[in-house]
Amino acid sequence: AARQNSSWFSSNMAAWTSATQNISDATTGLRNGNFRLPNNMYLANNGQAMIDGLNAAFQKIADDISGSGGSFASNSTKLEVGSRTYQAMYMSNGWGGRLIASDVNVTTGNLTNRWDASDWLGHAAGQLKVNADADDLVYTDRKILFHDPAAASKLTSFIDSDTGTITRPTAWSSTSTISNEQLRYVLGDRLHERQSVNPSSDRKFRNRRGMLGDIINSQPVYVGKPNANLYSGDTTYAAFATAQAGRDPVVYVGANDGMLHAFYAPDASETAEAADGGKELFAFMPTTAMGVLTQHDPSSNKYPYWHPEYDHAYSVDGEITVADVKINNAWATVLVGSMGRGGRGLYALDVTDPANPVLLWEKSATDIPQLGNVLGRPLVARVGTNDWRVFLGNGPNNNNDQAALIILDVDDGDATVVGTEAGSEGLSAVNVWDAGGVAEGDPRDGLFDTVYAGDMGGNMWKFDLTTSPVSRTKLFAAGATQPITAAPLVASNPYSPPETWLFFGTGQYLSMADINEDANQDVQSWYGIIDRNATVAKADLNQVRITHQDSVGRVIERAGNVGDDQDGWYINLQSPEEAAADSTVPARGERMVLPNFFQGYVLIGTTRFPDSTDPCAPAGKGFTMAIDPFTGGRLSNPFFDIDGDGTVGDEGDLYDGDTDTPYSGVAYDSGPNNPIFLGEYMYTSLDDGSYSQLKTGSGAASIKRVSWRELLNGM
């Protein structure tokens, strides 16, 4: 694999991240590039354990590390003229963030940087700027909004752009909570900010890289004009799409400065691109984030955002979803987000007109006690009543240590909570599914009736939305030593209808103990199970084995079709040497904490295993694997250009030159994120800041997608 020292690539292309759009989001993994920690360094069930673990992790970061790749978005799912990527990044030295737009060369796949949103917010010159002219834009020109129940839009700007007057939200009504100077600092004032070369007493606030905070787990989402062909049976949607065809394209992303940001993202062909690309249109500060920014507990190493001793705190760190929905018989574009690791909070905005957003609702653990720290992105889908709902798992750190599905009305946030069982700890990321067509003659109608999600206790759940109340079925129990932290991938088997399959891996990154190679070394597995509407036993799954592993890749055995008496397959994530009955090879703790996805008919899965012997890269190494989804076995044809010579399928791509044994996975000597595919090229962001560019056999594979149903965004 060609390795390049660059941090431009990340492992997520979240193009129009929506539960109801047909432009697909390739993955939903969380990023942790510059921490050199795993993507799914999720919150521990014990809040203090989480804090202690993260503090220890931060102490491992050198102050002079400049940055690392974050998550990736695109304005298209095709490699074509005009394709553009948007990558979020962060710098641990000062905890600043960047959002970089790059054009994609359709021939070589190379990227050319176009603009960096952080340049508008003081990254380069240390000041806000317009068109590279420092001082043209001051912080009082920013449109930073907060929840104001009395306002027509339920939003009010902190700053009056005409007078510079600051309006305080209720949560910050007292200057004892946050002084005027401190509040202005949060909003972008650098008057009292220390300079790195002059930490004088009159500069009392923390020096930072710019106004844009670090972007770690919130994935950027590109929102352009609506796709008029989405809801062909509804003429009102076509009219809506026509009316919104000229609206500004925007990239939305959350940052740990306490804000959701909206950045202007014009296409390269637009005349405004050179002048205004990356300009912040608005920012929104959820109420829950305000408490994070002002927290002060030196005994726990917690300091306010402006404090010179501030280390790091998650705030608006959750993933977001954007979808077109119908509210009161009118179409609207709605954004739903969570605080993720930053807190127990949710919010929804109407962003149909990005110049004039409207707050639909905010929710916290006060409103929904079962709400924990949400993992993954919320999904938005239309259900059988033709109403639109938001679906998410309640996550860890909830009030009752129980996995629960949370369903909210899109328009007002009214919540329904569907519990599971005690001790299940928290429901992880969800996927929704239109189960119509499961019986022959019962076609899918575009109304979603099923939700699938795993939990931290190793259970996979199915929720039936057609019953009242919503019913639940445990489909699989991997056991407490195999927690499920990522959303399952769902698909129908085109070769054996009407089977519905779920694909997922197990393992976790919850604390520093999960990175220590001497701890948490339970064997984890990769599963493909059939939804039997009953609990499936592991004994009824066909075991598929890893038969060879070396420094460049691994080989998975060929597998036959799953038998009539079997309910799927599983692969234990172990090398052959580890798996041997008389093995003396120590377990490495390989785990799959990122969601699976399809590239054409091929199932893609990424694993990691820790390496505590390397203090700079405790996330260790890992594999990206490509297999047959319905057997779990090796593909019949080579998929990876293992030797990086630009040709897929020659001798260098086969184990020991054997024409019958292509590699099933490519090995990385740094922790890999989920790859993205542009045409036939696969790009994988690695935790050491480099990336791998690899040619694949996916060009031919992608045309077969139409033969079976793939669910990435709830379609």
C-alpha positions in Angstrom: 0.0 0.0 0.0 1.3 3.4 -0.9 1.9 5.4 2.3 2.0 9.2 2.3 2.8 11.5 5.1 -0.3 13.6 5.2 -3.2 14.1 7.5 -5.6 15.2 4.8 -7.5 11.9 4.7 -9.9 10.6 7.2 -12.0 7.6 7.3 -15.5 8.9 6.9 -17.3 10.3 3.9 -20.6 11.5 5.4 -22.2 12.9 2.3 -25.7 14.3 3.3 -25.9 12.4 6.5 -29.6 11.6 6.5 -31.8 8.7 7.4 -34.0 9.4 4.4 -31.8 10.6 1.6 -30.4 8.3 -1.1 -26.9 9.9 -1.1 -25.1 7.5 1.2 -22.8 8.0 4.2 -20.0 5.5 3.8 -19.3 5.1 7.5 -20.2 6.4 10.9 -17.0 5.8 12.9 -15.8 8.3 15.4 -12.4 10.0 14.9 -9.5 10.4 17.3 -6.6 11.1 15.0 -4.3 13.4 17.0 -4.9 11.7 20.3 -3.6 8.6 18.6 -6.3 6.8 20.4 -9.0 4.6 18.9 -12.0 6.0 17.1 -14.5 4.6 19.6 -12.8 5.8 22.8 -16.3 5.9 24.2 -17.5 7.1 27.5 -17.0 4.7 30.4 -20.1 3.6 32.3 -18.6 5.1 35.4 -18.4 8.8 34.7 -15.2 9.3 36.8 -13.5 6.4 35.2 -14.2 8.1 31.8 -12.7 11.4 33.1 -9.7 9.7 34.6 -9.1 7.7 31.4 -9.4 10.7 29.2 -7.2 12.9 31.4 -4.5 10.2 31.3 -4.9 10.0 27.5 -4.4 13.8 27.1 -1.3 13.7 29.2 0.3 11.4 26.6 -0.1 14.1 24.0 3.0 16.2 23.3 2.3 19.9 23.3 3.9 20.4 20.0 1.8 18.0 18.0 0.3 20.2 15.4 -2.8 18.3 14.2 -4.3 15.2 12.8 -6.9 14.1 10.3 -10.5 14.0 11.4 -13.7 13.0 9.8 -14.4 13.4 6.1 -17.5 14.6 4.1 -18.1 15.1 0.4 -20.5 17.0 -1.8 -21.0 13.9 -4.0 -20.7 10.1 -3.8 -19.2 9.9 -7.2 -15.7 10.6 -8.4 -16.5 13.3 -11.0 -15.6 16.8 -12.0 -16.6 19.1 -9.2 -16.2 16.4 -6.5 -15.0 18.1 -3.3 -14.1 16.8 0.2 -14.4 18.5 3.5 -12.2 17.3 6.3 -12.4 18.2 9.9 -9.1 18.4 11.9 -7.9 19.4 15.3 -4.7 20.5 17.0 -4.0 19.4 20.5 -1.6 22.4 21.0 -4.3 25.0 22.0 -7.2 22.7 21.0 -8.0 24.5 17.8 -9.9 23.0 14.9 -9.9 23.3 11.1 -12.3 22.4 8.3 -10.5 22.1 5.0 -12.2 21.9 1.6 -10.3 20.1 -1.2 -10.9 19.4 -4.9 -10.6 15.8 -6.1 -8.6 15.0 -9.2 -10.9 12.6 -11.2 -7.9 10.9 -12.8 -5.5 10.4 -9.9 -7.7 10.9 -6.9 -5.3 13.4 -5.5 -6.6 16.3 -3.4 -6.0 20.0 -3.9 -6.8 22.3 -0.9 -9.2 25.1 -1.7 -10.0 26.8 1.6 -9.8 26.4 5.4 -12.7 27.6 7.4 -10.5 28.2 10.4 -8.7 31.0 8.4 -11.9 33.0 8.8 -11.8 32.4 12.6 -8.2 33.4 13.4 -6.2 30.2 12.9 -3.5 31.6 10.6 -3.2 35.2 11.6 -4.3 35.0 15.2 -7.2 37.2 14.3 -10.6 36.9 12.5 -10.3 37.8 8.9 -12.1 38.3 5.6 -10.4 37.3 2.3 -7.1 37.1 4.0 -7.3 40.6 5.3 -6.8 40.5 9.0 -9.0 42.6 11.2 -11.8 43.0 8.6 -14.0 40.7 10.6 -14.2 41.0 14.3 -15.9 38.7 16.7 -18.9 41.0 17.0 -19.7 40.3 13.4 -20.3 36.6 14.2 -23.8 35.2 14.4 -23.7 33.0 17.4 -27.2 31.8 18.5 -28.7 30.4 21.7 -32.1 29.1 22.8 -34.5 31.9 23.6 -38.1 30.7 24.1 -39.5 34.2 23.7 -38.1 34.7 20.2 -40.1 33.8 17.1 -37.3 31.5 15.9 -36.6 30.4 19.5 -33.1 31.7 18.8 -31.3 34.9 19.8 -27.9 36.1 18.9 -25.4 36.6 21.7 -24.1 39.7 19.8 -25.9 42.7 18.4 -23.8 43.2 15.2 -24.8 46.9 15.1 -23.9 47.9 18.7 -21.7 45.0 19.9 -24.0 44.6 22.9 -24.0 41.1 24.4 -27.3 39.4 25.3 -27.0 36.7 28.0 -29.0 33.5 28.0 -30.8 32.4 31.1 -28.1 29.8 31.9 -25.5 32.6 32.0 -27.6 35.3 33.4 -25.2 35.8 36.4 -21.8 37.4 36.0 -20.7 35.1 38.8 -21.1 32.2 36.5 -19.3 33.8 33.6 -18.1 37.4 33.5 -18.6 39.8 30.6 -14.9 39.4 29.6 -15.1 35.7 29.9 -18.3 35.5 27.8 -16.7 37.7 25.1 -13.7 35.4 25.0 -16.0 32.4 24.4 -17.6 34.3 21.6 -14.3 35.2 20.0 -12.8 38.3 21.7 -9.0 38.0 21.9 -8.4 41.2 23.7 -7.5 39.5 27.0 -6.1 36.3 25.5 -2.5 35.5 26.3 0.0 35.4 23.5 2.3 32.4 23.5 5.3 34.8 23.6 3.9 37.2 26.1 1.9 35.5 28.9 1.7 38.8 30.8 -0.6 39.3 33.8 -2.9 41.6 31.8 -3.6 38.8 29.3 -5.4 36.6 31.7 -7.2 34.1 29.4 -5.9 31.0 27.7 -4.1 31.3 24.4 -5.8 29.4 21.6 -5.1 28.6 18.0 -8.2 30.4 16.7 -11.9 30.8 17.3 -12.8 27.3 16.0 -12.5 24.7 18.6 -11.2 21.2 18.1 -13.4 18.9 16.0 -13.0 15.3 17.1 -16.1 13.1 17.0 -18.6 15.3 15.3 -18.6 14.5 11.6 -19.0 17.3 9.0 -22.2 17.0 6.9 -22.5 18.7 3.5 -26.0 20.0 2.7 -26.7 21.3 -0.8 -29.9 21.6 -2.8 -32.6 19.0 -2.2 -32.8 16.0 -4.6 -36.1 16.5 -6.4 -36.3 12.8 -7.2 -36.4 11.6 -3.6 -40.1 11.5 -3.0 -41.4 11.1 -6.5 -44.9 10.2 -5.2 -45.3 13.5 -3.4 -45.6 16.5 -5.8 -45.2 18.9 -2.9 -41.6 17.7 -2.4 -40.7 18.4 -5.9 -42.0 21.9 -5.4 -40.0 22.2 -2.2 -36.9 21.1 -4.0 -37.4 23.6 -6.8 -37.9 26.4 -4.3 -34.7 25.5 -2.5 -32.6 24.8 -5.5 -30.7 28.1 -5.1 -30.0 28.0 -1.4 -26.5 28.2 -0.1 -24.6 24.9 0.3 -23.4 24.5 3.8 -21.1 22.2 5.8 -22.3 21.6 9.4 -20.1 20.3 12.2 -19.9 20.4 15.9 -16.8 21.6 17.8 -15.6 21.5 21.4 -15.8 25.2 21.6 -19.5 24.6 22.6 -21.0 25.3 19.2 -22.5 23.8 16.2 -21.0 25.6 13.2 -22.5 26.3 9.7 -19.9 27.1 7.0 -20.6 28.4 3.6 -19.5 25.7 1.1 -20.0 26.9 -2.5 -19.0 24.7 -5.4 -15.8 25.4 -7.2 -17.8 26.8 -10.2 -19.5 29.5 -8.1 -18.0 33.0 -8.3 -18.3 33.4 -4.6 -16.1 30.4 -3.9 -12.8 32.1 -4.0 -14.0 35.0 -1.9 -16.3 33.5 0.7 -15.6 29.7 0.8 -15.5 28.5 4.4 -17.1 31.6 5.9 -19.1 30.9 9.1 -22.8 31.6 8.4 -23.9 31.0 12.0 -23.1 29.0 15.1 -25.5 27.6 17.7 -24.6 27.0 21.3 -26.8 24.3 23.0 -27.8 25.1 26.5 -26.1 21.8 27.7 -22.8 23.0 26.3 -22.8 26.2 28.5 -22.4 24.1 31.6 -19.4 22.4 30.1 -17.7 25.6 29.1 -18.0 27.1 32.6 -17.2 23.9 34.7 -14.5 24.6 37.4 -13.3 21.8 39.6 -9.5 21.9 40.0 -9.5 18.7 42.0 -10.7 16.9 38.9 -8.6 18.9 36.5 -11.7 20.7 35.2 -11.2 24.4 34.3 -13.4 26.8 32.3 -12.9 27.2 28.6 -11.0 30.5 29.0 -8.8 29.4 32.0 -5.0 29.2 31.3 -5.0 25.7 32.9 -7.8 24.4 30.6 -6.7 21.1 29.2 -9.7 19.8 27.2 -13.4 19.1 27.6 -15.9 17.6 25.1 -18.9 19.8 24.5 -20.7 19.7 21.1 -18.9 16.5 20.2 -21.8 14.3 18.9 -22.6 13.4 15.4 -25.4 15.1 13.4 -28.0 14.1 10.8 -29.7 16.3 8.3 -32.9 15.2 6.6 -35.8 16.7 4.6 -39.0 16.0 6.6 -42.6 17.1 6.6 -43.7 19.3 9.5 -47.3 20.4 9.7 -47.7 19.4 6.0 -44.8 21.6 4.9 -41.4 20.3 3.9 -38.3 21.4 5.8 -34.7 20.6 6.1 -34.0 19.6 9.7 -30.7 19.1 11.5 -30.6 16.8 14.6 -27.5 16.6 16.8 -26.3 15.3 20.2 -23.6 16.4 22.6 -22.0 12.9 22.3 -19.2 12.7 24.9 -19.9 16.3 25.8 -23.0 15.7 27.8 -26.5 14.3 27.9 -28.2 16.6 25.5 -30.0 16.8 22.1 -31.1 19.6 19.8 -32.9 20.0 16.5 -32.8 23.0 14.1 -34.8 23.8 11.0 -32.0 24.8 8.5 -34.2 25.1 5.4 -32.9 28.6 5.1 -29.3 28.5 6.5 -29.3 32.3 6.8 -32.3 32.1 9.2 -32.2 28.9 11.2 -35.1 28.1 13.6 -34.7 26.0 16.8 -37.3 23.2 17.0 -36.3 21.9 20.4 -33.6 21.1 22.9 -33.6 18.1 25.3 -31.5 17.2 28.2 -31.4 14.5 30.9 -33.7 16.6 32.9 -36.3 16.1 30.2 -35.4 12.5 29.4 -33.8 10.9 32.5 -32.9 7.8 30.5 -30.7 9.8 28.2 -27.0 9.2 28.5 -24.1 10.1 26.3 -25.4 9.3 22.8 -23.1 7.1 20.6 -23.3 7.5 16.9 -25.6 9.7 15.0 -29.3 10.1 15.4 -31.4 8.8 12.5 -34.5 10.5 11.1 -37.1 8.4 9.3 -40.8 8.4 8.3 -42.9 5.8 10.0 -46.1 4.0 9.2 -48.3 6.9 10.3 -46.5 9.1 7.8 -45.0 11.1 10.7 -41.3 11.7 11.0 -39.4 10.5 14.0 -35.8 10.8 15.4 -34.3 7.5 16.6 -31.2 7.1 18.8 -29.8 4.8 21.5 -29.7 6.3 25.0 -26.0 5.6 25.4 -23.9 4.9 28.6 -24.1 7.1 31.7 -27.8 7.0 31.7 -29.8 7.1 35.0 -30.8 3.4 35.2 -28.0 1.4 33.7 -30.3 0.1 31.0 -30.2 0.1 27.2 -33.2 2.0 25.8 -34.4 3.2 22.4 -35.4 6.9 22.4 -37.9 8.0 19.8 -38.7 11.7 19.4 -41.2 13.7 17.3 -39.2 15.8 14.8 -41.4 18.9 15.3 -41.5 19.2 19.0 -39.1 16.6 20.5 -41.8 14.7 22.5 -40.0 11.5 23.5 -41.0 7.9 23.8 -38.5 5.6 25.6 -38.5 1.9 25.0 -36.4 0.0 27.6 -34.8 -3.4 27.4 -33.4 -5.1 30.4 -31.5 -4.2 33.6 -27.7 -4.3 33.4 -27.6 -3.7 29.6 -25.8 -0.4 30.4 -26.8 1.7 27.3 -28.0 1.3 23.8 -25.5 2.1 21.2 -25.9 3.6 17.7 -29.1 2.5 15.8 -30.1 1.7 12.3 -33.7 1.8 10.9 -35.2 -0.5 8.4 -38.2 -0.8 6.2 -39.2 -4.4 6.7 -41.8 -4.4 4.0 -40.9 -7.1 1.5 -39.9 -9.6 4.2 -42.9 -11.6 3.1 -43.3 -12.1 -0.7 -45.8 -9.8 -2.2 -45.3 -7.3 0.6 -43.3 -4.5 -1.1 -41.4 -1.9 0.8 -43.3 1.3 1.1 -40.6 3.7 2.3 -42.1 3.8 5.8 -39.7 2.5 8.4 -41.0 0.0 10.8 -38.0 -1.6 12.5 -35.0 -0.4 14.5 -31.9 -2.4 15.2 -29.2 -1.6 17.8 -26.6 -3.3 20.0 -25.9 -2.5 23.6 -22.9 -2.3 25.9 -23.8 -5.7 27.4 -23.3 -7.5 24.1 -26.9 -7.8 23.0 -28.4 -7.1 19.6 -32.0 -5.8 19.7 -34.9 -5.5 17.3 -37.6 -2.9 17.9 -40.9 -3.3 16.1 -42.5 0.1 15.5 -45.8 -1.4 14.2 -46.9 -2.5 17.6 -48.3 -0.4 20.4 -46.4 0.0 22.6 -43.2 -0.6 20.6 -42.1 -4.2 21.2 -38.5 -5.5 21.4 -36.8 -8.8 20.7 -33.3 -9.8 21.6 -31.9 -11.2 18.4 -28.4 -12.1 19.7 -26.5 -12.2 22.9 -22.7 -12.0 22.4 -22.2 -11.8 26.1 -20.8 -9.1 28.5 -17.3 -9.7 27.3 -18.3 -8.7 23.7 -19.9 -5.2 23.9 -21.5 -3.8 20.7 -20.7 -0.1 20.3 -21.3 0.7 16.6 -24.5 0.6 14.6 -25.3 -2.6 12.8 -25.4 -2.7 9.0 -28.7 -4.1 7.7 -29.4 -5.7 4.3 -31.6 -8.2 2.5 -29.9 -11.2 1.0 -30.7 -11.1 -2.8 -29.8 -14.8 -3.2 -32.0 -16.1 -0.4 -35.0 -13.8 0.0 -36.7 -12.8 2.2 -33.8 -13.0 4.7 -32.8 -9.8 6.5 -29.2 -9.8 7.7 -27.3 -7.7 10.3 -23.6 -7.2 10.3 -21.6 -5.9 13.2 -18.5 -6.4 15.3 -17.7 -6.3 19.0 -15.3 -4.6 21.3 -14.9 -1.3 23.0 -12.6 1.6 23.8 -14.0 3.0 27.0 -10.9 4.0 29.0 -7.2 3.7 29.2 -7.6 0.1 30.5 -9.0 -0.8 27.0 -5.7 0.4 25.4 -3.5 -1.5 27.8 -2.5 -4.8 26.1 -2.5 -6.5 29.5 -6.1 -5.7 30.1 -9.4 -6.5 28.3 -8.1 -9.1 26.0 -11.3 -11.1 25.6 -11.7 -12.5 22.1 -13.9 -10.2 20.0 -15.8 -11.3 16.9 -17.3 -10.2 13.6 -20.9 -11.3 13.0 -23.3 -11.7 10.2 -26.7 -12.9 11.6 -30.1 -13.5 10.1 -33.1 -11.8 11.7 -35.1 -14.8 12.8 -37.3 -12.6 15.1 -36.0 -14.7 18.0 -32.7 -15.0 19.8 -30.0 -16.6 17.7 -27.4 -18.7 19.5 -23.7 -18.5 18.5 -23.6 -22.2 18.3 -26.0 -21.9 15.4 -23.6 -19.7 13.4 -21.0 -21.0 11.0 -17.5 -20.2 12.2 -15.2 -18.8 9.5 -11.5 -18.7 10.3 -8.6 -16.5 9.6 -6.1 -18.9 8.0 -3.1 -16.8 7.5 -1.7 -13.4 8.7 1.5 -11.6 8.0 2.9 -8.1 7.9 0.9 -7.1 4.7 -2.4 -8.7 5.3 -4.5 -11.6 6.3 -6.4 -14.4 4.5 -9.9 -15.6 5.5 -11.0 -19.1 4.4 -13.5 -19.6 1.7 -16.9 -20.4 3.1 -20.0 -22.0 1.7 -23.5 -20.8 1.9 -25.0 -20.7 5.3 -27.0 -23.8 5.8 -30.8 -24.0 6.4 -30.1 -25.0 10.0 -27.7 -22.1 10.6 -28.4 -18.5 11.4 -25.4 -16.7 10.0 -21.6 -16.7 10.5 -18.9 -15.3 12.8 -15.2 -14.7 12.6 -13.1 -14.6 15.8 -10.7 -11.7 15.6 -7.5 -13.7 16.2 -4.5 -14.6 14.2 -4.2 -18.4 13.5 -1.3 -18.4 16.0 -3.5 -16.9 18.7 -6.5 -19.2 17.9 -4.5 -22.4 18.1 -5.5 -24.7 20.9 -1.9 -24.9 22.2 -1.1 -21.3 21.5 1.5 -19.5 23.6 1.0 -16.3 21.6 -0.4 -13.6 23.8 -3.8 -12.2 22.8 -3.6 -8.7 21.3 -7.1 -7.6 22.0 -8.2 -7.0 18.4 -11.7 -5.5 18.2 -14.2 -4.0 15.7 -15.6 -0.8 17.1 -16.5 0.9 13.8 -19.6 0.1 11.7 -19.4 -2.1 8.7 -20.4 -0.8 5.3 -20.8 -2.1 1.7 -18.6 -1.3 -1.2 -20.8 -2.7 -4.0 -21.5 -6.3 -3.0 -18.5 -6.5 -0.7 -18.7 -6.2 3.1 -16.0 -3.9 4.6 -14.9 -4.1 8.2 -12.1 -2.4 10.1 -10.4 -3.7 13.2 -7.8 -2.4 15.7 -5.7 -3.9 18.4 -3.8 -2.0 21.1 0.0 -1.7 21.5 0.8 -0.2 24.9 4.5 -0.7 24.2 4.3 2.4 22.0 3.2 5.3 24.2 2.8 7.5 21.2 0.3 5.2 19.4 -1.5 3.1 22.0 -4.2 2.4 19.4 -1.7 0.0 17.8 -2.4 -1.6 14.5 -5.2 -3.1 12.6 -6.8 -4.4 9.4 -9.3 -3.4 6.8 -11.0 -6.5 5.5 -13.3 -7.3 2.5 -15.4 -10.4 2.5 -18.6 -12.0 1.1 -21.4 -10.7 3.3 -23.6 -13.7 3.3 -21.0 -16.4 3.8 -18.4 -14.4 5.8 -15.7 -16.0 3.6 -13.0 -14.9 1.3 -14.0 -13.2 -2.0 -13.5 -15.3 -5.1 -11.5 -12.5 -6.8 -8.7 -10.2 -5.4 -10.0 -7.0 -4.0 -6.9 -5.2 -2.7 -3.8 -4.1 -4.6 -1.7 -5.3 -1.7 1.7 -4.6 -3.2 0.6 -1.1 -4.4 1.8 -1.5 -8.0 -1.4 -0.1 -9.4 -2.8 -3.5 -10.6 -5.3 -5.6 -8.7 -5.0 -9.3 -8.9 -1.3 -9.9 -9.9 1.0 -12.1 -8.0 1.8 -9.5 -5.3 -1.8 -9.4 -4.3 -2.1 -13.1 -3.6 -0.9 -15.0 -0.6 2.3 -16.8 -1.5 1.5 -16.1 -5.2 -1.4 -18.6 -5.1 -3.9 -17.6 -7.7 -6.7 -19.2 -5.7 -5.8 -17.3 -2.5 -6.2 -13.5 -2.6 -5.7 -11.5 0.6 -8.9 -10.8 2.4 -7.5 -7.9 4.4 -4.8 -5.3 4.3 -2.6 -4.7 7.4 -1.6 -1.3 8.8 1.1 -0.5 11.3 -0.9 2.3 12.8 -4.5 2.3 14.0 -6.8 2.5 10.9 -10.1 4.3 10.6 -12.8 3.1 8.2 -11.8 3.8 4.6 -13.5 5.9 2.0 -13.8 4.9 -1.6 -13.6 7.3 -4.5 -13.9 5.4 -7.7 -11.6 2.4 -7.5 -9.3 3.9 -4.9 -9.5 3.3 -1.2 -8.2 5.9 1.3 -7.5 5.0 4.9 -6.7 7.5 7.5 -4.2 6.3 10.1 -3.7 7.4 13.6 -0.1 8.4 13.1 -1.3 11.2 10.8 -0.4 9.4 7.5 -2.8 7.8 5.1 -2.9 4.8 2.8 -4.0 5.1 -0.8 -4.8 1.7 -2.3 -6.3 0.6 -5.6 -9.1 -1.9 -5.3 -11.3 -4.1 -7.4 -14.3 -2.1 -6.3 -15.0 -0.5 -9.7 -16.8 -3.6 -11.0 -18.3 -4.4 -7.6 -20.2 -1.2 -7.3 -22.5 -1.8 -10.3 -24.0 -4.8 -8.5 -25.4 -2.8 -5.7 -28.7 -2.5 -7.4 -29.4 -6.2 -7.0 -29.9 -5.9 -3.3 -30.9 -3.5 -0.6 -28.2 -1.6 1.4 -29.0 0.4 4.4 -26.5 3.1 5.3 -28.8 6.1 5.9 -32.0 4.4 6.6 -33.0 3.9 3.0 
